[in-house]
Amino acid sequence: MKETVNVSIASQAFTLDKDAHELLSGYLREVKSRLGGGENDETYTDIEARIAEIFREKLPSPMLVVTIEVVRSAMAQMGSPDDFGTPGANQDTNSTRQKGYAYNRRNFEALRRSSSDKMIAGVCGGLADHFGIDSALLRLVTVLLILFGGLSLWVYIILWIIIPSNQ
């Protein structure tokens, strides 16, 4: 007689034998460590959903127990955890984001004027944060464009009016 474990994978109930549960838990833990967090949570959820689909395809009845062979088959279909990157490589580093040099999808969620990194109205600070560049460089380019006619002061004022503050 084998010990079984009831689990939920992608909101679907499964009964796994103890060995299969340990193997699958280790696999998913390894995949999650390689994906990191943040944006990749959706990818991890998709991986779980695909594993649940594979289990449903392989088991004719939801009352049957998922064995270690079924788990190994699903892992073979999904690929090695190495295929998902190196451990910890995809995790966002806060220090590079604060410097403004790292591309980060969260920077593109909403354009806002900066309340902490501002000289006049925070437009250049907000744009720099939004695009992940240095605010001093953007200010220099803006001043040069205004002085040499490439950008009107009215454009800056209009941006000041239409871009909301991040307070």
Accessible surface in RSA format (square Angstrom, percent):
REM  Atomic radii and reference values for relative SASA: ProtOr
REM  Chains: A
REM  Algorithm: Lee & Richards
REM  Probe-radius: 1.40
REM  Slices: 20
REM RES _ NUM      All-atoms   Total-Side   Main-Chain    Non-polar    All polar
REM                ABS   REL    ABS   REL    ABS   REL    ABS   REL    ABS   REL
RES MET A   1   247.45 128.1 157.35 104.1  90.10 214.5 132.20 112.4 115.24 152.7
RES LYS A   2   126.09  61.5 102.88  63.1  23.21  55.3  84.58  76.1  41.50  44.2
RES GLU A   3   113.68  65.3  97.67  73.9  16.01  38.1  42.09  81.4  71.59  58.4
RES THR A   4    65.74  46.8  44.57  45.2  21.18  50.5  16.76  22.5  48.98  74.0
RES VAL A   5    36.06  23.7  32.09  29.0   3.97   9.6  36.06  31.3   0.00   0.0
RES ASN A   6   124.98  86.2  98.16  94.9  26.82  64.6  32.31  77.8  92.67  89.6
RES VAL A   7    32.17  21.2  20.83  18.9  11.34  27.3  29.98  26.0   2.19   5.9
RES SER A   8    85.27  72.1  54.36  72.5  30.91  71.2  40.94  87.2  44.33  62.1
RES ILE A   9     8.01   4.6   7.63   5.7   0.39   0.9   8.01   5.8   0.00   0.0
RES ALA A  10    29.84  27.4   6.86  10.6  22.98  52.3  18.09  25.5  11.75  31.1
RES SER A  11   113.13  95.6  74.42  99.3  38.70  89.2  42.63  90.8  70.50  98.8
RES GLN A  12    60.88  34.0  56.51  41.3   4.37  10.4  24.47  52.1  36.40  27.6
RES ALA A  13    78.93  72.6  67.45 104.1  11.49  26.1  67.71  95.3  11.22  29.7
RES PHE A  14     7.45   3.7   2.14   1.3   5.32  13.8   6.30   3.8   1.15   3.3
RES THR A  15    36.37  25.9  35.12  35.6   1.25   3.0  12.11  16.3  24.25  36.7
RES LEU A  16     0.00   0.0   0.00   0.0   0.00   0.0   0.00   0.0   0.00   0.0
RES ASP A  17     7.19   5.0   7.19   7.2   0.00   0.0   2.76   6.5   4.43   4.4
RES LYS A  18    83.81  40.9  83.66  51.3   0.14   0.3  40.04  36.0  43.77  46.6
RES ASP A  19    62.02  43.4  58.41  58.1   3.61   8.5  10.13  23.9  51.88  51.7
RES ALA A  20     0.00   0.0   0.00   0.0   0.00   0.0   0.00   0.0   0.00   0.0
RES HIS A  21    52.21  28.5  52.21  36.3   0.00   0.0  34.04  35.1  18.17  21.1
RES GLU A  22    99.19  56.9  88.66  67.1  10.53  25.1  38.76  75.0  60.43  49.3
RES LEU A  23    55.17  30.7  47.62  34.1   7.54  19.0  53.70  37.7   1.47   4.0
RES LEU A  24     6.86   3.8   6.86   4.9   0.00   0.0   6.86   4.8   0.00   0.0
RES SER A  25    32.33  27.3  25.27  33.7   7.06  16.3  19.37  41.3  12.95  18.1
RES GLY A  26    26.58  32.8   0.00   N/A  26.58  32.8  21.41  58.8   5.16  11.6
RES TYR A  27     9.91   4.6   2.83   1.6   7.08  18.4   7.93   6.0   1.98   2.4
RES LEU A  28    17.94  10.0  17.94  12.8   0.00   0.0  17.94  12.6   0.00   0.0
RES ARG A  29   160.01  67.2 152.74  77.9   7.27  17.3  76.59 104.7  83.42  50.6
RES GLU A  30    63.12  36.2  60.32  45.6   2.80   6.7  18.55  35.9  44.57  36.4
RES VAL A  31     0.00   0.0   0.00   0.0   0.00   0.0   0.00   0.0   0.00   0.0
RES LYS A  32   101.95  49.7 100.07  61.4   1.88   4.5  52.87  47.6  49.08  52.3
RES SER A  33    46.63  39.4  36.80  49.1   9.83  22.6  42.68  90.9   3.94   5.5
RES ARG A  34    29.41  12.3  29.34  15.0   0.07   0.2   0.00   0.0  29.41  17.8
RES LEU A  35    11.18   6.2  11.18   8.0   0.00   0.0  11.18   7.8   0.00   0.0
RES GLY A  36     7.99   9.9   0.00   N/A   7.99   9.9   3.51   9.6   4.48  10.0
RES GLY A  37    38.68  47.7   0.00   N/A  38.68  47.7  26.81  73.6  11.86  26.6
RES GLY A  38    61.07  75.3   0.00   N/A  61.07  75.3  41.69 114.4  19.38  43.4
RES GLU A  39    96.67  55.5  70.82  53.6  25.85  61.5  43.80  84.7  52.87  43.2
RES ASN A  40    36.62  25.3  36.30  35.1   0.32   0.8   0.05   0.1  36.57  35.3
RES ASP A  41    75.13  52.6  72.65  72.3   2.48   5.9  30.79  72.5  44.34  44.2
RES GLU A  42   127.87  73.4 121.03  91.6   6.83  16.3  42.28  81.8  85.59  69.9
RES THR A  43    55.41  39.4  53.81  54.6   1.59   3.8  32.06  43.1  23.35  35.3
RES TYR A  44    31.61  14.8  31.61  18.0   0.00   0.0  18.55  13.9  13.06  16.1
RES THR A  45    76.63  54.5  76.19  77.2   0.45   1.1  54.10  72.7  22.54  34.1
RES ASP A  46    83.65  58.6  78.27  77.9   5.38  12.7  26.86  63.2  56.79  56.6
RES ILE A  47     9.88   5.6   9.27   6.9   0.61   1.5   9.79   7.0   0.09   0.2
RES GLU A  48    40.73  23.4  40.73  30.8   0.00   0.0   0.04   0.1  40.69  33.2
RES ALA A  49    35.15  32.3  34.55  53.3   0.60   1.4  34.69  48.8   0.46   1.2
RES ARG A  50    81.71  34.3  80.63  41.1   1.09   2.6  35.46  48.5  46.25  28.0
RES ILE A  51     0.66   0.4   0.66   0.5   0.00   0.0   0.66   0.5   0.00   0.0
RES ALA A  52     0.00   0.0   0.00   0.0   0.00   0.0   0.00   0.0   0.00   0.0
RES GLU A  53    86.41  49.6  83.34  63.0   3.07   7.3  30.29  58.6  56.12  45.8
RES ILE A  54     0.15   0.1   0.15   0.1   0.00   0.0   0.15   0.1   0.00   0.0
RES PHE A  55     0.00   0.0   0.00   0.0   0.00   0.0   0.00   0.0   0.00   0.0
RES ARG A  56    86.49  36.3  72.65  37.0  13.84  32.9  49.62  67.8  36.87  22.3
RES GLU A  57   121.58  69.8  84.05  63.6  37.53  89.4  49.80  96.3  71.78  58.6
RES LYS A  58    93.55  45.6  64.48  39.6  29.07  69.2  28.68  25.8  64.88  69.1
RES LEU A  59    21.19  11.8  13.43   9.6   7.77  19.5  13.43   9.4   7.77  20.9
RES PRO A  60   123.01  89.6  78.69  71.7  44.32 161.1  91.41  75.5  31.60 196.4
RES SER A  61    37.36  31.6  36.60  48.8   0.76   1.8  27.15  57.8  10.20  14.3
RES PRO A  62    93.32  68.0  78.20  71.3  15.12  55.0  79.07  65.3  14.25  88.5
RES MET A  63   166.05  86.0 141.64  93.7  24.41  58.1 116.05  98.7  50.00  66.2
RES LEU A  64    82.35  45.9  79.83  57.1   2.52   6.3  81.01  56.9   1.34   3.6
RES VAL A  65    54.54  35.9  45.57  41.3   8.97  21.6  45.57  39.6   8.97  24.3
RES VAL A  66     0.16   0.1   0.16   0.1   0.00   0.0   0.16   0.1   0.00   0.0
RES THR A  67    50.49  35.9  50.49  51.2   0.00   0.0  46.03  61.8   4.46   6.7
RES ILE A  68    32.62  18.6  32.62  24.3   0.00   0.0  32.62  23.5   0.00   0.0
RES GLU A  69   112.50  64.6 105.82  80.1   6.69  15.9  62.41 120.7  50.09  40.9
RES VAL A  70    22.32  14.7  20.89  18.9   1.43   3.5  22.32  19.4   0.00   0.0
RES VAL A  71     0.00   0.0   0.00   0.0   0.00   0.0   0.00   0.0   0.00   0.0
RES ARG A  72   135.47  56.9 129.80  66.2   5.67  13.5  48.25  65.9  87.22  52.9
RES SER A  73    36.84  31.1  27.74  37.0   9.10  21.0  25.02  53.3  11.82  16.6
RES ALA A  74     0.40   0.4   0.40   0.6   0.00   0.0   0.40   0.6   0.00   0.0
RES MET A  75    42.15  21.8  38.99  25.8   3.17   7.5  39.43  33.5   2.72   3.6
RES ALA A  76    83.72  77.0  49.02  75.6  34.70  78.9  61.83  87.1  21.89  58.0
RES GLN A  77   101.21  56.6  64.35  47.0  36.85  87.7  35.21  74.9  66.00  50.1
RES MET A  78    36.83  19.1  17.88  11.8  18.95  45.1  16.07  13.7  20.76  27.5
RES GLY A  79    17.30  21.3   0.00   N/A  17.30  21.3  17.01  46.7   0.28   0.6
RES SER A  80    52.67  44.5  41.70  55.7  10.97  25.3  39.25  83.6  13.42  18.8
RES PRO A  81    26.31  19.2  26.31  24.0   0.00   0.0  26.31  21.7   0.00   0.0
RES ASP A  82    97.25  68.1  80.51  80.1  16.74  39.6  27.63  65.0  69.63  69.4
RES ASP A  83   105.62  74.0  68.12  67.8  37.49  88.7  27.63  65.0  77.98  77.8
RES PHE A  84    40.98  20.5  30.12  18.7  10.86  28.3  36.68  22.2   4.30  12.3
RES GLY A  85    29.42  36.3   0.00   N/A  29.42  36.3  26.56  72.9   2.86   6.4
RES THR A  86    83.54  59.4  82.22  83.4   1.32   3.1  73.26  98.4  10.28  15.5
RES PRO A  87    81.54  59.4  60.39  55.1  21.15  76.9  60.89  50.3  20.65 128.4
RES GLY A  88    37.47  46.2   0.00   N/A  37.47  46.2  19.50  53.5  17.97  40.2
RES ALA A  89    66.09  60.8  28.82  44.5  37.27  84.8  40.54  57.1  25.55  67.7
RES ASN A  90    69.79  48.1  47.31  45.7  22.48  54.1  10.89  26.2  58.90  56.9
RES GLN A  91   101.04  56.5  88.06  64.4  12.98  30.9  20.46  43.6  80.57  61.1
RES ASP A  92    73.33  51.4  38.30  38.1  35.03  82.8  32.89  77.4  40.45  40.3
RES THR A  93    77.26  55.0  70.46  71.4   6.80  16.2  67.67  90.9   9.59  14.5
RES ASN A  94    95.46  65.8  88.72  85.7   6.74  16.2  34.50  83.0  60.96  58.9
RES SER A  95    68.27  57.7  61.40  81.9   6.87  15.8  44.21  94.1  24.06  33.7
RES THR A  96    55.35  39.4  55.08  55.8   0.27   0.6  52.83  71.0   2.52   3.8
RES ARG A  97    69.90  29.3  63.94  32.6   5.96  14.2   3.88   5.3  66.02  40.0
RES GLN A  98   138.45  77.4 102.45  74.9  36.01  85.7  39.17  83.4  99.28  75.3
RES LYS A  99   134.64  65.7 116.04  71.2  18.60  44.3  69.73  62.8  64.91  69.1
RES GLY A 100    12.01  14.8   0.00   N/A  12.01  14.8  12.01  33.0   0.00   0.0
RES TYR A 101   150.09  70.1 120.68  68.7  29.41  76.5  89.99  67.6  60.09  74.1
RES ALA A 102    26.68  24.5  18.65  28.8   8.03  18.3  26.25  37.0   0.43   1.1
RES TYR A 103   162.45  75.8 130.03  74.0  32.42  84.4 111.53  83.8  50.92  62.8
RES ASN A 104    10.30   7.1   6.48   6.3   3.82   9.2   6.65  16.0   3.65   3.5
RES ARG A 105   154.85  65.0 153.26  78.1   1.59   3.8  44.89  61.4 109.96  66.6
RES ARG A 106   118.79  49.9 109.16  55.6   9.63  22.9  43.69  59.7  75.11  45.5
RES ASN A 107    11.08   7.6   4.38   4.2   6.69  16.1   3.46   8.3   7.61   7.4
RES PHE A 108    82.71  41.4  62.04  38.4  20.66  53.8  62.49  37.9  20.21  57.8
RES GLU A 109   137.81  79.1 101.98  77.2  35.83  85.3  43.61  84.4  94.20  76.9
RES ALA A 110    55.83  51.3  35.13  54.2  20.70  47.1  41.19  58.0  14.64  38.8
RES LEU A 111    57.46  32.0  46.55  33.3  10.91  27.4  46.55  32.7  10.91  29.4
RES ARG A 112   100.34  42.1  94.95  48.4   5.39  12.8  17.04  23.3  83.30  50.5
RES ARG A 113    46.84  19.7  46.02  23.5   0.82   2.0   1.59   2.2  45.25  27.4
RES SER A 114    11.14   9.4   8.65  11.5   2.49   5.7   4.95  10.5   6.19   8.7
RES SER A 115    49.37  41.7  30.21  40.3  19.16  44.1  11.58  24.7  37.79  52.9
RES SER A 116   109.75  92.7  71.13  94.9  38.62  89.0  53.49 113.9  56.26  78.8
RES ASP A 117    57.25  40.1  53.31  53.1   3.94   9.3  25.93  61.0  31.33  31.2
RES LYS A 118   105.49  51.5  81.84  50.2  23.65  56.3  38.74  34.9  66.75  71.1
RES MET A 119   150.84  78.1 114.17  75.6  36.67  87.3  90.05  76.6  60.79  80.5
RES ILE A 120   122.66  69.8  97.93  73.0  24.73  59.6 101.67  73.2  20.99  57.0
RES ALA A 121     5.10   4.7   0.00   0.0   5.10  11.6   3.59   5.1   1.51   4.0
RES GLY A 122     1.77   2.2   0.00   N/A   1.77   2.2   1.02   2.8   0.75   1.7
RES VAL A 123     1.68   1.1   0.90   0.8   0.78   1.9   1.10   1.0   0.58   1.6
RES CYS A 124    10.18   7.7   9.57  10.7   0.61   1.4   2.81   7.1   7.38   8.0
RES GLY A 125     2.16   2.7   0.00   N/A   2.16   2.7   0.00   0.0   2.16   4.8
RES GLY A 126     3.70   4.6   0.00   N/A   3.70   4.6   2.17   6.0   1.53   3.4
RES LEU A 127    35.01  19.5  34.77  24.9   0.25   0.6  34.77  24.4   0.25   0.7
RES ALA A 128     2.31   2.1   2.31   3.6   0.00   0.0   2.31   3.3   0.00   0.0
RES ASP A 129    81.04  56.8  74.88  74.5   6.16  14.6  23.08  54.3  57.97  57.8
RES HIS A 130    26.47  14.5  23.37  16.2   3.10   7.9  11.53  11.9  14.94  17.4
RES PHE A 131   109.63  54.8  91.58  56.7  18.04  47.0  91.91  55.7  17.72  50.7
RES GLY A 132    11.05  13.6   0.00   N/A  11.05  13.6   1.66   4.6   9.40  21.0
RES ILE A 133    69.28  39.4  63.52  47.3   5.76  13.9  65.78  47.4   3.50   9.5
RES ASP A 134    54.87  38.4  51.39  51.2   3.48   8.2   7.18  16.9  47.70  47.6
RES SER A 135    16.62  14.0  14.30  19.1   2.32   5.3   1.91   4.1  14.71  20.6
RES ALA A 136    62.27  57.3  55.07  85.0   7.20  16.4  57.42  80.9   4.84  12.8
RES LEU A 137    99.66  55.5  95.65  68.4   4.00  10.1  99.16  69.6   0.50   1.3
RES LEU A 138    32.45  18.1  31.41  22.5   1.04   2.6  32.45  22.8   0.00   0.0
RES ARG A 139    44.68  18.8  43.67  22.3   1.01   2.4  28.84  39.4  15.84   9.6
RES LEU A 140   102.65  57.2  97.98  70.1   4.67  11.7 102.22  71.8   0.43   1.2
RES VAL A 141    65.16  42.9  64.42  58.3   0.74   1.8  65.09  56.6   0.08   0.2
RES THR A 142    17.53  12.5  16.90  17.1   0.62   1.5   9.04  12.1   8.48  12.8
RES VAL A 143    78.97  52.0  78.13  70.7   0.83   2.0  78.97  68.6   0.00   0.0
RES LEU A 144    79.90  44.5  78.88  56.4   1.01   2.6  79.18  55.6   0.72   1.9
RES LEU A 145    78.60  43.8  78.24  56.0   0.36   0.9  78.60  55.2   0.00   0.0
RES ILE A 146    51.31  29.2  37.68  28.1  13.64  32.9  37.68  27.1  13.64  37.0
RES LEU A 147   125.87  70.1  95.10  68.0  30.77  77.3  97.76  68.7  28.11  75.6
RES PHE A 148   163.56  81.8 131.29  81.3  32.26  83.9 137.83  83.6  25.72  73.6
RES GLY A 149    67.06  82.7   0.00   N/A  67.06  82.7  35.01  96.1  32.05  71.8
RES GLY A 150    58.55  72.2   0.00   N/A  58.55  72.2  26.21  71.9  32.34  72.4
RES LEU A 151    46.01  25.6  40.58  29.0   5.43  13.6  43.90  30.8   2.11   5.7
RES SER A 152    52.92  44.7  40.43  54.0  12.49  28.8  40.39  86.0  12.53  17.6
RES LEU A 153   101.84  56.7  97.80  70.0   4.04  10.1  97.80  68.7   4.04  10.9
RES TRP A 154   174.91  70.2 174.91  84.7   0.00   0.0 144.18  76.9  30.73  49.9
RES VAL A 155    60.97  40.1  60.29  54.6   0.67   1.6  60.93  52.9   0.04   0.1
RES TYR A 156    23.39  10.9  22.69  12.9   0.69   1.8  17.02  12.8   6.36   7.8
RES ILE A 157    55.86  31.8  55.86  41.6   0.00   0.0  55.86  40.2   0.00   0.0
RES ILE A 158    91.50  52.1  91.34  68.0   0.16   0.4  91.50  65.9   0.00   0.0
RES LEU A 159    48.92  27.2  48.92  35.0   0.00   0.0  48.92  34.4   0.00   0.0
RES TRP A 160   103.67  41.6 101.55  49.2   2.12   5.0  87.04  46.4  16.63  27.0
RES ILE A 161   132.22  75.2 103.40  77.0  28.82  69.5 109.08  78.6  23.14  62.8
RES ILE A 162   113.98  64.9  86.93  64.8  27.05  65.2  92.42  66.6  21.56  58.5
RES ILE A 163     8.97   5.1   7.24   5.4   1.73   4.2   8.33   6.0   0.65   1.8
RES PRO A 164    67.62  49.3  57.46  52.4  10.16  36.9  67.54  55.8   0.08   0.5
RES SER A 165    36.34  30.7  20.13  26.9  16.21  37.3  16.34  34.8  20.00  28.0
RES ASN A 166    77.57  53.5  50.90  49.2  26.68  64.2  16.15  38.9  61.42  59.4
RES GLN A 167   176.55  98.7 107.03  78.2  69.52 165.5  58.57 124.7 117.98  89.5
END  Absolute sums over single chains surface
CHAIN  1 A    10699.5       8637.4       2062.0       6373.3       4326.2
END  Absolute sums over all chains
TOTAL         10699.5       8637.4       2062.0       6373.3       4326.2
